[in-house]
Amino acid sequence: MALMRSRYSAFTIGDLDYLQKTSAGEAALKFNRAELALSLPQTEWLGLEITATEAGQAGDDRGSVTFTARFRENGRLHVQGERLAFRRIGGEWRYVSGEVDAEPVAAAMARVGRNDPCPCGSGKKFKKCHGA
């Protein structure tokens, strides 16, 4: 879904106006601009992998996206899985709610071996990067 990718891009460049504008419903009520403004400069976004989509096509009014995002915050590597719900409101897609799925995160980190590529995307082996 294009809105999911554009919101990820907005996180990477710190575009709080876009993130707020594309939120509605529960997500808009929970949007904390001050908290995001403090955390985003400490966050280096390393990648987005969309693992599933449901509906969200031209003829749909609702859709969902399941994804895994990798990021480094305050020097620590994080992997976060989420499932987000979107709705078309006034002809525009909006992010309305989401739930964090910690299960794939723990599994992904547990599978990394010393000689595997580091999940941060550096291209180095885990043992020479975040496994050091």
N, C-alpha and C positions, 0 to 999 in steps of 0.2 A: 504494500500500500504506500502510495507516494507521500501521504501525510506523515507516516511513521518515519520514513527516511528524512524528510525535511525537518521534522522535529529533532531527530538525532543530530542533524547538521547544525541546527540552532543551538543545541547543547554544546557542540564542539566550539562554536564561536561566541557563545555567551549571549545570544540574542533573546533576552528576556521578554521583549515586546512581542516577538513572534510566538514564543511559548505560551504567553498569557492569551494572546489573540486566538490561538488554535485550541484552547481549552474551553470546555463547557460542562455544565452539570456539576457532578461531584468533583471532577478534576479542577474546575474553576474555583470551587469553594475551598479546596485544599491547596491551591496555588499559593506558595509563600515566596514572594518576590525577594524579600530581604534575606531569607535563608539561602535561596539559590544564588543571590548576588555574592554572598560570602563563600559558598562552596565551589562555585564554578572556576574561579581563578586557581584553586588548589587541585583541579581535576584535569587530567590529560586523557582524552578519549582515544582508545586504541582500536576499536572495531565494533561493528554491529553485524550480527548474523540473525536473519529472520528465519525462524525454524518452522513456522506454520502461519497460514492465513485462513480466515473463514469469512466468506461473503466479502463485502466491501467493494464490489464491482459497480459499474456504471448504473445498473438498474436497482441497486440495493440502497437501503437507508441506514443499514447497520453493518458493522464488520468488526473483526478482531484480528489482532496480530500477536503472535508469540515470538519472542526474540531473546537473544543473549547479547549483552553489551559487555565489552571489556574496557576497563579504565584503570588508571593509576591515580590515587588520591593520597596526598601527603607522603609520596614515595612508596606506598603499598599497592600491590596489584589486587584488583577486584574483578570478579565476574558476576554479573547479575542477570538473572532470567526474569522476565515479566510477561504477563498476558494483558494486553490493553484492549479496551473496547472503544470503538469509534461510532459516531452517528453523523448522518448528513442533516445539517440544520440550515435552512434557508439556502439550500443548494451547495453548501460548503461542508467539507468533512471537518469534524471536531473530535478531539480526544475527550472522552467523558469519564472513564474510570480505568483502574488497573490494579493488578495484584502481583506482588513479588513472589516468584517461585524459587526458593532457595535450594531445592533438591538438585537441579542440574548444576548449580554452582559448586556444591560440595563434590559432586561426582566428577566434574571437569577438573577440579584442582587435585583430587585424589589420584587421577589417572596419569598425571604428569610425572614421567620418569626423569632421572638426572640427565640423560642424554637426549631427551625429547626437546623439540623446539619450545622455547618459553612461550606461554600463553599470552604474554604481553604484546607479542608481535614484533619484538626487536630483531628476530632472525638469529639470535644467539641460542645456544643450548641452555636449558633451564639451569643446569649446574653453574654456568658462567654468568647467569643473569640474576633472576630472583631466587634461585636455589642456593646462592652463595652465602 
